Structures are given as structure tokens and as C-alpha cells.
Amino acid sequence: MAVIVHSDNKLEEWRTGIQTRMLVSTRNGANQLCMFEQWVEPGTGAPTHLHPVEEILTVLSGDADIWLDKEHFMVAAGQSVIIPSGIRHGFRNAGSETLHIHAVLASADFQAWFDDSMSMVRRWTD
């Protein structure tokens, strides 16, 4: 068993207005899941993308506009959205305060295809 101290994992600017901390991934011993959190400034978020695995997004604080294909959901603190593998989705901070969001993917590293890019993005590998 490995005890992971989340504060040992550095906070990274993923995109302008978005700070990300990878909590669990292949880097610290995971084999099938990764888990991270993000702090998202108002009006910013993750552009439309997809993953080859299921993802769960949980809003810890703030309000998020989360879309799956073309259907939008307003998601508040204490609510989660299950995103099936292969479904195009994204989110943005729909409120006036910082959005704190938690994500779990059924892969030990982060893999995504973004609509604004032609190649796969892969992060937090060993």
C-alpha cells in the first residue's frame, strides 16, 4: 500500500485560468485510475474533448456548465456527472467565483483528444 501526500504533487497551470493538481496517476503507483483537481477562473474551462475511458467530474465548489455532446447541464457543488468513454464533452466555470472541480478517469494516465487539436494529449505518465 502506498500513502500519497497530495500536497507533494505540484500545482500546474494547465491552460490560462486553470490550475491543476494531479493527485493519483501512474507516476505515483496507480494502474487503472487517475484522479486530479482543478481550480478554474470564471469564464474559463476545458474545451470540447473526449477520452477513451469513462470520467467522473465532481464539483466541489462553484458552478459549472458541463456539456456532453450538445446537451448542457448546470452542475453545482456536491454534484457529479458521469461521462461515458468516447463522448465529446467539456466544461466552463459558469459562476463569478473560482470553480473547484475533481475528476477521476478510468486510466492511470490522462489521455484526451481535443477538438482544437489534431493529436492526442497524454499527461502524467511515468
N, C-alpha and C positions, 0 to 999 in steps of 0.2 A: 504494500500500500504506500502511496506517495501523498504527502500532505503538501498542497500547493498554497503558497502565500501570494495572494492576488496582487498585493502592493509591490511585489518583486517584479511584476510584469510592467514594462514601461507603457506610458500613455503615448499614443501616436496620433498625429494629425493625418487622418485618412483622406479627407477632402477638406476644402476650405469650409470652416464652420462645424466640422465633425471631429471629435476626439474619440479614439477607440482604444480599448484595452482588451487584448486577447487574454482570457483567463485560463482556459484549458485548450490544449491542442496537441498535435504530435510533438511539438517542441518540449512539452513537459510530461510526456508519457501516455497521452490518450491514443487509443487505437481506432475508435469508431465515432467519436463525437468531438465537436469543438464548441466552445462557449465564450462569448465576448459581450462587452457592454459598450455603449456609445453615448456620448453627450452631444446633442445636436442643437445648434443655434436656430432660432426662429427663421422659417423660410427655407432652410436647407434640409438635406436628407439624402437618401440613396436613390440614384436614378434607376429606371427600369432595368431589371436584370433577371437571370434565372440561375438556379443551382441544380446539379444533378441529383441532389438529395433533399429530403424534407427539412424544413426550417420552422422553428417556432420563434416568433417575436413577442416579447412581453414588454409592455410599457410600465416602467417603474415610477416615473413622474412626468407630467406634461400631457400633451395631446398630440396624437399622430394621425395623419391621413395616410392610410395604408391601402395600396391597391393590388389586386390580383387580377391579371389581365386588364379589363376595363372597369371592373367593379371596385368602387371605393368604400372604405369603412373608416369611420371615425373611432379611434381606439384611445381610451383614457387609462390612467394609472390603475393597475390591478386587473388589466385585461390582456389577453393573449390572442394571437392569430396563428393558426397552423397553416403553413404554406406547403402544399404538395410539391414533390420534386418535379422539375421541368416546367413549372408555372411561372410566367413572367410576372414580376412584382416589383414594388419599390415603396418608399415612404418619404414623407416630409414632416417636419415639425409644423403643425397647424396652429400652435399657440403662440403666446407672446413671451413665454419663459423657456429655458433650456429643457429640451426633451431628453429624458434618460431612458434608454431602451436596452433590453437584454435579449441576446439572440443565442439560439442553440441550433447547430446544424448536425445532421447525421453523417458527419465525416470528420476525421481528425485534423484536416486542414481545410482552409477556406478556398473554394473553387466557385467562380461565377463567370457568366458571360453577360456583359453589359451591352445594352442597345447602342451606346455611344462608342463602342469599341469592337473591333473585328476579332479580337483574340481573347482567350480565356485568361482570367486573372487568378493566380494561385498564390496564397499568402500563408504565413505562419506554418511553414513546413519545417522539417528538421534539417 
